Amino acid sequence: MKILRFIQDGNLAVARIINLQLRPLILLLFSEPNPAVIKTAFAIHGFIHDELRLPMNPRHPIKNHN
């Protein structure tokens, strides 16, 4: 990952910028206590089929996380 490479090289300013850009996505992906959001994101990109087994529940509609 690029951010790890920048940290290892001591380029913390660039790593911080990347972190700030990724923060909204990270907050969204971990907004629910189950992996349904992450599985939905993978399904949208075609990595997996969009299906959940119990006890997972479908994700809630996207909320504003400001």
SVG drawing of the C-alpha trace seen along z (x, -y; Angstrom):
<svg xmlns="http://www.w3.org/2000/svg" viewBox="-31 -17 44 35">
<polyline fill="none" stroke="black" stroke-width="0.4" points="0.0,0.0 1.2,-3.5 0.5,-4.9 2.6,-2.3 5.5,-3.0 5.3,-6.7 5.4,-6.1 8.3,-3.7 10.2,-6.3 9.5,-9.0 7.2,-11.0 4.5,-11.5 3.0,-14.6 2.0,-12.7 0.8,-9.7 -1.3,-12.1 -2.9,-13.5 -3.8,-10.1 -5.2,-9.1 -7.4,-12.2 -8.6,-11.4 -9.5,-7.8 -11.1,-8.7 -14.7,-9.1 -14.5,-5.7 -13.1,-4.1 -15.8,-5.6 -18.5,-4.3 -17.0,-0.8 -16.9,-0.4 -20.2,-2.2 -22.0,1.0 -21.0,3.7 -21.2,6.5 -19.3,6.9 -22.4,6.3 -21.1,2.9 -17.8,4.3 -19.4,7.3 -21.7,4.9 -18.8,2.8 -17.0,6.0 -20.2,7.0 -20.6,3.6 -17.1,4.0 -17.7,7.6 -15.4,9.3 -18.1,11.4 -21.8,12.2 -24.2,9.9 -25.5,12.4 -25.5,12.5 -26.0,15.5 -27.5,15.3 -26.7,13.7 -25.6,10.9 -28.2,8.3 -28.4,6.1 -26.7,2.8 -28.7,-0.2 -29.0,-3.0 -25.9,-5.2 -25.9,-7.9 -24.1,-11.2 -21.0,-10.6 -19.7,-14.2"/>
</svg>
